[in-house]
Amino acid sequence: MRRNQRRNFTAEFKARVAIEAIKGQKTIQEIASHFEVHPNMVMKWKQHAMAELSQVFTDHRSTKNDKDEALTDALYQQIGKLQVQLDWLKKKSGLSE
């Protein structure tokens, strides 16, 4: 006897279904039967699309700059810490000038 395997859907397929649901021209049940998926999946994909829709129009350049600044700050802090340790080691070993 063979078990039913779970179906995997591509992102493009999910997007198509979600767009149909967002349009509102058909009921969720009609969309589900047309695409042969469960109505709960249609609702889930629609909600996910609506939640993530604002991310499509965000300016990714500013978030990248913020991440770069945070990384730069952390690296400068680490450099400062290593410089203090190096100075201390030079002083203790008698290599300081």
BELMOGI-V326474 format. One record per backbone hydrogen bond with DSSP energy under -1.0 kcal/mol. CO is the residue of the C=O (numbers start at 1). NH is the residue of the N-H. E is the energy in kcal/mol with one decimal. If there is no record, write none. Layout:
((CO:NH:E) (CO:NH:E))
This chain:
((10:14:-2.2) (11:15:-2.3) (12:16:-2.3) (13:17:-2.3) (14:18:-2.7) (15:19:-2.7) (16:20:-2.0) (17:21:-2.1) (18:22:-2.6) (19:23:-2.4) (20:24:-1.2) (27:31:-2.3) (28:32:-2.7) (29:33:-2.3) (30:34:-2.2) (31:35:-2.5) (32:37:-2.3) (38:42:-1.5) (39:43:-2.2) (40:44:-2.4) (41:45:-2.7) (42:46:-2.2) (43:47:-2.6) (44:48:-2.3) (45:49:-2.3) (46:50:-2.5) (47:51:-2.2) (48:52:-2.0) (53:56:-1.1) (60:64:-1.8) (61:65:-2.0) (62:66:-2.0) (63:67:-2.0) (64:68:-2.4) (65:69:-2.5) (66:70:-2.2) (67:71:-2.3) (68:72:-2.7) (69:73:-2.7) (70:74:-2.1) (71:75:-2.4) (72:76:-2.6) (73:77:-2.1) (74:78:-2.1) (75:79:-2.6) (76:80:-2.3) (77:81:-2.1) (78:82:-2.5) (79:83:-2.3) (80:84:-2.1) (81:85:-2.1) (82:86:-2.4) (83:87:-2.5) (84:88:-2.2) (85:89:-2.4) (86:90:-2.5) (87:91:-2.2) (88:92:-2.5) (89:93:-2.1) (90:95:-1.9) (90:96:-1.2))
